[in-house]
Amino acid sequence: MNRLAYLAKRIALGVPVMVFGLTMTYVIVYLGPIDPVLSILGRQANPADARQLEIALNIRYPNGELVPMWDQYFRFMWDIVTLDFGNSWVVQKNTPVIELVLARMPATLWLGFWSVVIALGVGVPVGLYAGLNANTWGDYTASAGGILWRAMPNFWLAVMLAGMISAGGVLSFYRGFLIPTDVVGTSEAVYNLFSFQTPFSGVPVLGGFSIPVPNLYDMATAFKWILPAALVLGSSSMGNEVRIGRTAVLESINSKYVDTAKAKGVSPRRIVTKHVGRNAIVPLLPVIMGEFYILIGGSVLVESVFSINGMGNLFLSAAFDADIPVIMTLVFIFVLLQIAMNILQDVLYTYIDPRITLEGDNGG
């Protein structure tokens, strides 16, 4: 099976996963203790106004009868298939949901990018170092640090770090780097990083064309702003990468092919880079790809604690305000991201380890 056929098969298998995820979310939201009409009009709403709003939201027919839940469900699924996400009910009334998501997405992307970079840049090298220096003080220190980072809950670490920054403690110097949250959306510096505006100045090429060059000052400001939240979001994966990386290195370095390479006179550096390191990445790949799952669940809490107006904070606001179109659109995006990351992980396996193919168990 070639890669295109495999991708087509996996995408087809992802359709029922998407349907199941959206269906469960729909059932939980519509059967839960939320009332969008009360969220929009308030508890002192006039009954006539509430009835008109229910008709406008397709919750009730004009004749006064309630629209059956499954009729609403099929209408909702059709809107998702046609990418008609509707307008926000409460968070920002009458604003297209896709506009809200696109406005909040840059901050979440910026947060996710640095949380992955920090976790990989620290966790993987420390894990490899611990495995290559087993049973030394460096190994004990790295392993203990990995266990400690993994054991600290994200919500606790976020609150503690935010408190140390804002309460005049040892990290109070960092307060000057934080950018206050505004009502409209993300920080302009962070938003512009993804719209090629302020942080990028154009270098003219061939008259009307130009090459965008990043404005390093604005990028540094955006990095300082997001660093505490990125450190918290990447902390649990960082600990996993240390522990699993150490174990993978120990398994690889004691393998027969490493002994054979040593007997052939291969240099230690080449053994580590070509054999040990490459094979150690295989068990690390699910952990690395799991970083993207953490962005889905972890960003909701981290963005709330650090007042970052990203997609996670938008989801939290929509959940509290019963803004169903926003909730369902974000769930659709999150499930789609999970499916894409699973497919990408399987394809990357074939490049990292040639023994793994996409042919199936029979090799044909």
C-alpha positions as CSV (number, residue, x, y, z in Angstrom):
1,M,0.0,0.0,0.0
2,N,1.5,3.3,-1.0
3,R,1.3,6.4,1.1
4,L,-1.5,8.1,-0.8
5,A,-3.7,5.0,-0.5
6,Y,-2.8,4.8,3.2
7,L,-3.6,8.4,3.8
8,A,-7.0,8.0,2.0
9,K,-7.8,5.0,4.2
10,R,-6.9,6.7,7.4
11,I,-8.9,9.8,6.4
12,A,-11.9,7.6,5.7
13,L,-11.4,5.9,9.1
14,G,-11.2,9.3,10.7
15,V,-14.7,10.2,9.6
16,P,-16.6,8.0,12.1
17,V,-14.2,9.3,14.8
18,M,-15.2,12.8,13.9
19,V,-18.9,11.9,13.9
20,F,-18.6,10.2,17.2
21,G,-16.7,13.1,18.9
22,L,-19.2,15.7,17.6
23,T,-22.2,13.6,18.5
24,M,-21.1,13.0,22.1
25,T,-20.3,16.7,22.5
26,Y,-23.7,17.6,21.0
27,V,-25.5,15.3,23.4
28,I,-23.6,16.5,26.4
29,V,-24.1,20.2,25.5
30,Y,-27.8,19.9,24.7
31,L,-28.7,17.6,27.6
32,G,-26.6,19.5,30.1
33,P,-27.7,22.1,32.5
34,I,-27.3,25.1,30.2
35,D,-30.0,27.3,28.6
36,P,-28.7,29.5,25.7
37,V,-31.9,31.6,25.8
38,L,-31.3,32.5,29.5
39,S,-27.6,33.1,28.7
40,I,-28.5,35.6,26.0
41,L,-31.5,37.4,27.5
42,G,-30.8,36.9,31.2
43,R,-33.2,35.4,33.8
44,Q,-35.4,38.4,33.8
45,A,-36.2,38.0,30.1
46,N,-39.7,38.6,28.9
47,P,-41.4,35.2,27.9
48,A,-42.4,36.5,24.5
49,D,-38.9,37.6,23.8
50,A,-37.6,34.2,24.9
51,R,-40.1,32.5,22.6
52,Q,-39.0,34.6,19.6
53,L,-35.4,33.9,20.4
54,E,-36.0,30.2,20.6
55,I,-37.6,30.4,17.1
56,A,-34.6,32.3,15.8
57,L,-32.2,29.8,17.2
58,N,-34.2,26.9,15.6
59,I,-35.0,25.5,19.1
60,R,-38.7,26.0,18.6
61,Y,-41.0,25.9,15.6
62,P,-43.1,29.1,14.8
63,N,-46.2,27.2,15.9
64,G,-44.7,26.9,19.4
65,E,-43.6,23.2,19.3
66,L,-40.1,22.4,20.3
67,V,-37.8,21.1,17.6
68,P,-36.9,17.5,18.3
69,M,-33.3,17.1,19.4
70,W,-32.3,14.9,16.5
71,D,-33.7,17.3,14.0
72,Q,-31.5,19.9,15.5
73,Y,-28.6,17.4,15.5
74,F,-28.9,16.6,11.8
75,R,-29.2,20.3,10.9
76,F,-26.1,20.9,13.0
77,M,-24.1,18.1,11.3
78,W,-25.1,19.4,7.9
79,D,-23.8,22.9,8.8
80,I,-20.5,21.4,10.0
81,V,-20.1,19.4,6.7
82,T,-20.7,22.5,4.7
83,L,-18.4,24.5,7.0
84,D,-21.2,26.8,8.0
85,F,-20.3,27.5,11.6
86,G,-22.9,30.2,12.2
87,N,-22.7,33.3,14.5
88,S,-21.8,33.5,18.1
89,W,-24.8,33.7,20.5
90,V,-23.2,35.2,23.6
91,V,-19.4,35.6,23.5
92,Q,-19.6,38.2,20.8
93,K,-23.2,38.4,19.5
94,N,-23.9,38.1,15.8
95,T,-20.2,37.8,15.0
96,P,-19.3,34.8,12.7
97,V,-17.8,32.1,14.8
98,I,-15.0,31.6,12.2
99,E,-13.9,35.2,12.7
100,L,-13.7,34.7,16.5
101,V,-11.6,31.6,16.1
102,L,-9.3,33.2,13.6
103,A,-8.8,36.2,15.9
104,R,-7.9,33.9,18.8
105,M,-5.9,31.3,16.9
106,P,-2.6,33.3,16.7
107,A,-2.1,33.5,20.5
108,T,-2.8,29.7,20.8
109,L,-0.4,28.9,18.0
110,W,2.2,31.1,19.5
111,L,1.7,29.4,22.9
112,G,1.7,26.0,21.4
113,F,4.8,26.6,19.3
114,W,6.9,27.6,22.3
115,S,5.6,25.0,24.6
116,V,6.6,22.3,22.1
117,V,10.0,23.9,21.5
118,I,10.7,24.2,25.2
119,A,9.5,20.6,26.0
120,L,11.6,19.1,23.1
121,G,14.6,21.4,23.6
122,V,14.9,20.4,27.3
123,G,13.2,17.0,27.7
124,V,14.8,15.1,24.8
125,P,18.4,16.2,25.3
126,V,18.2,15.7,29.1
127,G,16.7,12.2,28.6
128,L,19.4,11.2,26.1
129,Y,22.0,12.5,28.5
130,A,20.6,10.6,31.4
131,G,20.6,7.4,29.3
132,L,24.1,7.9,28.1
133,N,25.4,8.5,31.6
134,A,23.4,5.9,33.5
135,N,23.9,5.5,37.2
136,T,25.8,8.8,37.6
137,W,24.9,11.9,39.6
138,G,23.9,13.6,36.3
139,D,21.5,10.7,35.6
140,Y,20.0,10.8,39.1
141,T,19.5,14.6,38.9
142,A,17.9,14.4,35.4
143,S,15.7,11.5,36.3
144,A,14.5,13.2,39.6
145,G,13.9,16.4,37.7
146,G,11.8,14.6,35.1
147,I,9.7,12.9,37.7
148,L,9.2,16.2,39.5
149,W,8.1,18.0,36.4
150,R,5.8,15.2,35.5
151,A,4.3,15.1,38.9
152,M,3.4,18.8,39.2
153,P,-0.1,19.4,37.9
154,N,-0.4,22.0,35.2
155,F,-3.0,24.0,37.1
156,W,-0.9,24.1,40.3
157,L,2.2,25.1,38.4
158,A,0.4,27.8,36.5
159,V,-1.1,29.3,39.6
160,M,2.3,29.2,41.5
161,L,4.2,30.7,38.6
162,A,1.6,33.4,38.0
163,G,1.7,34.2,41.8
164,M,5.5,34.4,41.9
165,I,5.4,36.9,39.0
166,S,2.6,39.1,40.3
167,A,3.1,39.0,44.0
168,G,6.5,40.7,44.2
169,G,8.5,37.5,44.7
170,V,11.7,36.2,43.1
171,L,10.1,36.5,39.6
172,S,8.5,40.0,40.1
173,F,11.0,41.4,37.6
174,Y,9.1,39.6,34.9
175,R,6.0,41.6,35.3
176,G,7.3,44.3,33.0
177,F,7.4,41.8,30.2
178,L,3.7,40.8,30.5
179,I,1.2,42.4,28.1
180,P,-2.3,43.1,29.6
181,T,-5.2,41.3,28.1
182,D,-7.7,43.4,26.2
183,V,-11.3,42.7,25.5
184,V,-11.0,42.5,21.7
185,G,-8.5,39.6,21.3
186,T,-4.9,38.8,21.3
187,S,-1.9,41.0,21.8
188,E,-1.2,43.0,18.6
189,A,2.4,41.9,18.6
190,V,1.4,38.2,18.7
191,Y,-1.4,38.6,16.2
192,N,0.8,40.4,13.7
193,L,3.4,37.5,13.9
194,F,0.8,35.5,11.9
195,S,-0.5,38.3,9.7
196,F,2.9,39.5,8.4
197,Q,2.4,43.1,9.5
198,T,4.2,45.0,12.3
199,P,7.0,42.5,13.1
200,F,7.9,42.0,9.4
201,S,9.4,44.7,7.2
202,G,9.6,44.1,3.5
203,V,12.9,43.9,1.6
204,P,12.1,44.8,-2.0
205,V,12.8,42.2,-4.6
206,L,12.0,42.6,-8.3
207,G,10.0,45.8,-8.0
208,G,6.6,44.9,-6.7
209,F,7.6,41.8,-4.6
210,S,9.2,41.8,-1.2
211,I,10.6,39.3,1.3
212,P,9.1,39.6,4.8
213,V,11.8,40.0,7.4
214,P,10.9,39.6,11.1
215,N,11.0,42.5,13.4
216,L,13.2,41.0,16.2
217,Y,12.1,43.5,18.8
218,D,8.4,42.6,18.5
219,M,9.2,38.9,18.3
220,A,11.3,39.1,21.5
221,T,8.4,41.0,23.2
222,A,5.9,38.3,22.1
223,F,8.3,35.6,23.3
224,K,8.7,37.2,26.8
225,W,4.9,37.5,27.0
226,I,4.2,33.8,26.3
227,L,7.2,32.2,28.0
228,P,5.7,31.5,31.5
229,A,2.5,30.0,30.0
230,A,4.6,27.9,27.5
231,L,6.8,26.6,30.3
232,V,3.7,25.4,32.2
233,L,2.0,23.9,29.1
234,G,5.1,21.9,28.1
235,S,6.0,20.8,31.6
236,S,4.3,17.4,31.8
237,S,5.5,16.4,28.3
238,M,9.0,17.5,29.3
239,G,9.0,15.1,32.2
240,N,7.7,12.2,30.0
241,E,10.4,12.8,27.4
242,V,13.1,12.7,30.1
243,R,11.9,9.3,31.5
244,I,11.1,7.6,28.2
245,G,14.2,9.0,26.4
246,R,16.4,7.6,29.2
247,T,14.8,4.2,29.0
248,A,15.0,4.1,25.2
249,V,18.7,5.0,25.2
250,L,19.5,2.3,27.7
251,E,17.7,-0.3,25.6
252,S,19.4,0.8,22.4
253,I,22.9,1.2,23.9
254,N,22.8,-2.4,25.2
255,S,21.7,-3.9,21.9
256,K,23.7,-6.3,19.8
257,Y,24.0,-4.0,16.8
258,V,25.7,-1.4,19.1
259,D,28.2,-4.1,20.2
260,T,28.8,-4.9,16.5
261,A,29.4,-1.3,15.6
262,K,31.9,-1.0,18.4
263,A,33.7,-4.1,17.2
264,K,33.9,-2.6,13.7
265,G,35.6,0.5,15.2
266,V,32.8,2.9,14.6
267,S,33.4,6.1,16.6
268,P,31.3,6.6,19.8
269,R,29.9,9.9,18.3
270,R,28.6,8.1,15.2
271,I,27.2,5.2,17.3
272,V,25.2,7.7,19.3
273,T,23.9,9.8,16.4
274,K,23.3,7.1,13.8
275,H,22.2,4.1,15.9
276,V,21.3,4.9,19.5
277,G,19.7,8.3,19.0
278,R,17.7,7.3,15.9
279,N,16.3,4.2,17.6
280,A,15.6,6.1,20.8
281,I,13.4,8.5,18.9
282,V,10.9,5.7,18.0
283,P,9.3,5.3,21.5
284,L,9.6,9.1,21.9
285,L,7.5,9.9,18.9
286,P,4.1,9.2,20.5
287,V,5.2,11.5,23.4
288,I,6.3,14.2,21.1
289,M,3.1,14.0,19.0
290,G,1.2,14.0,22.3
291,E,2.3,17.6,22.8
292,F,-0.4,18.6,20.4
293,Y,-3.1,16.8,22.5
294,I,-1.8,18.8,25.6
295,L,-2.4,22.0,23.6
296,I,-6.1,21.0,23.3
297,G,-6.8,20.3,26.9
298,G,-4.1,22.2,28.7
299,S,-4.4,25.5,26.8
300,V,-7.9,26.0,28.3
301,L,-6.6,26.2,31.8
302,V,-3.2,27.9,31.0
303,E,-4.7,30.6,28.9
304,S,-7.3,31.3,31.6
305,V,-4.7,31.6,34.4
306,F,-2.3,33.8,32.3
307,S,-5.2,35.9,30.7
308,I,-4.2,34.9,27.2
309,N,-7.1,35.4,24.7
310,G,-6.6,32.3,22.7
311,M,-8.8,29.4,21.6
312,G,-8.6,27.7,25.0
313,N,-9.9,30.8,26.7
314,L,-12.6,31.2,24.0
315,F,-13.7,27.6,24.7
316,L,-14.0,28.3,28.4
317,S,-16.0,31.5,27.9
318,A,-18.3,29.7,25.4
319,A,-18.8,26.8,27.8
320,F,-19.8,29.1,30.7
321,D,-22.0,31.3,28.5
322,A,-23.7,28.4,26.7
323,D,-22.5,29.7,23.3
324,I,-23.2,26.4,21.5
325,P,-22.0,27.4,18.0
326,V,-18.6,28.4,19.4
327,I,-18.4,25.3,21.5
328,M,-19.2,22.9,18.6
329,T,-16.9,24.7,16.2
330,L,-13.9,24.5,18.5
331,V,-14.6,20.8,19.2
332,F,-14.7,20.2,15.5
333,I,-11.3,21.9,15.1
334,F,-9.8,20.0,18.1
335,V,-11.0,16.5,16.9
336,L,-9.7,17.3,13.4
337,L,-6.3,18.2,14.9
338,Q,-6.2,14.9,16.8
339,I,-7.0,12.9,13.7
340,A,-4.4,14.7,11.7
341,M,-1.7,14.2,14.4
342,N,-2.4,10.5,14.5
343,I,-2.0,10.1,10.8
344,L,1.2,12.2,10.8
345,Q,2.6,10.1,13.6
346,D,2.1,6.9,11.7
347,V,3.7,8.3,8.5
348,L,6.7,9.7,10.5
349,Y,7.3,6.2,11.9
350,T,8.1,4.9,8.4
351,Y,10.8,7.6,8.0
352,I,12.4,7.2,11.4
353,D,12.4,3.4,11.4
354,P,12.7,1.7,8.0
355,R,11.5,-1.6,9.5
356,I,8.0,-0.1,9.9
357,T,6.0,0.0,6.7
358,L,2.4,0.9,5.8
359,E,1.9,-2.5,4.1
360,G,0.1,-4.3,6.9
361,D,0.9,-7.3,9.0
362,N,1.5,-9.6,6.1
363,G,4.1,-7.4,4.5
364,G,2.2,-7.3,1.2
